Amino acid sequence: MNLRRTPPEPLELNLIPLIDIVFMLLIFFIVTTTFNRETEMSVDLPLANANPLVIDKKVVEISINPAGRFYINRQEVIDTDIETLKRALQKAASGIADPPLIISADGKTPHQSVITAMDAARQLGFVHLTFATKLAPDSR
């Protein structure tokens, strides 16, 4: 009979299951996270020597970036085709009686894009058309 006690084995902390759980949580959070993509368009307006226009009622604004992409009331138009632009203008102007239209074109926007916006507005019957500009520094 052996009465001698054997010393107990040293205790170990097994970290593998903990690491597995952390990785699973990481994957879960990556998959379930939604990312809001805020898009802002920077338009560098051309300069003009004119008095600022004050409009009291709702307006429809067409912004055109340097690449010739259209934005109506800060919502990007999918296509640069005139028919798509006309549909987007009609949707933006629905419910507004005789809305003024403001075209904000970047100084480096192709001339054709501005003409396309003007032509779409003319075909839809917009009669109050304004171009947005910055006040020239020497005109103050």
N, C-alpha and C positions, 0 to 999 in steps of 0.2 A: 504494500500500500504506500502510495506516494503522498505525503502530507505537505509537501512543499507547494507553495502557491506560485503560479507563474505570474510574472508582472503583466498587467493589462497592456494591450496594444495602445499606442498613442492615438488620440482622436484626431480625425481629419475632417475638414470642412470641404465638402464636395461642391464646387461652384458651377459645375457644368449645367445642372438644371436651372440655376438662377440666370445664367447667361442665355440659355435657350428662351426663357420667359421674357427677358429684356428684348431680345431680337424679335420675338413674336409681337410684343407690344409696339416696337418700332415699326415693323412692317404694317401693323394694323393702323397706326396713326398716319403713316405715309399714304396708305391706300384711301383712307377715309377723309383726309384733309382736302378741302376745296380751296382753290386759289382764285381770288378775285383779280381779274386782269383789268386794271383801270387804264383806259387809253385816253390820252390827251393829245391833241394835235397842236403843234406850234405853228402859228401863221405869222410871218413877218410882213405886216401890212405896208403898202407903199405910202409915201409921204404926199400930203396935199395941203394947200393953203385955203382952207374953208372953215366955216363955223360949224361946231358940232350940231348934229341933228338930234332933237329930242322927240321920241315917239312914245305915246301913251298907251297904245293898244298892243296886243300880241303880234309878234312878227314871225316870219319864217326866215331863217338864216341859212344860206348856203356857204360853207367854208370850203376852200379849195387849197390843198397843200401843194408844195413845190413839185411833187410827182404827178399832179393832176387828179388826185383822188378827191371825191366829193364827200362832204359831211353835211347832213341837214339837221339843224338844231342839235349839233354835236353827236349825231348818230351816223356812223359810216354807211355810205351807200355801197352795196356789194359790187356793183359793176359801174364802169364809166360810160356805159351805153346811155343814149339820150332817153330811150323808153324806160329804162330802170330809174333814171333820174326823175322823169315825169311822174312815175308811180309814187316815188318817195315824196315828191313835192305835194302831190294830191293828198297823200296820207297826212303829211304834216300840216297842211292847210285846211283839213276837214274841220268843219265847225267854226271856222273863223271867217267872218264876212269881210271880203275885200282886204285880205291881209297884205301889209307891206312886205317886200322881199329885200333882204340885205345880202349882197354878195361880198364875202370876205375872202379875197384871193391873195395868196402870198405874192410878194414882189417878184419871185422867180417862177411863178406858175406859168405854164405854157398858155399862150394866147388862145389856143383852140379850146382849152378847158373852160375858160371864161365865156367864150362865145357859145359853147355847148350849154352852159348854165343859163345864159341869157335867152337862147333859142327855146330851151325847155320851158322857161318862165313865160315867154311870149306865146308859145303854143297853148299853154294852160290858161292864158288870159290874165296874168299878173300885170297890173298897170303901174303900181307904185314900186319902182325899182331903185335901190340905193346901193352904192359901193362904199364899203368900209375902208377908211384910210387912217393913217396916223397924222397928227398935226405936225407940220414941218417945224423944226426948232427955231428958225428965223422969223416965223410969222406970228410969234406971241407978242 
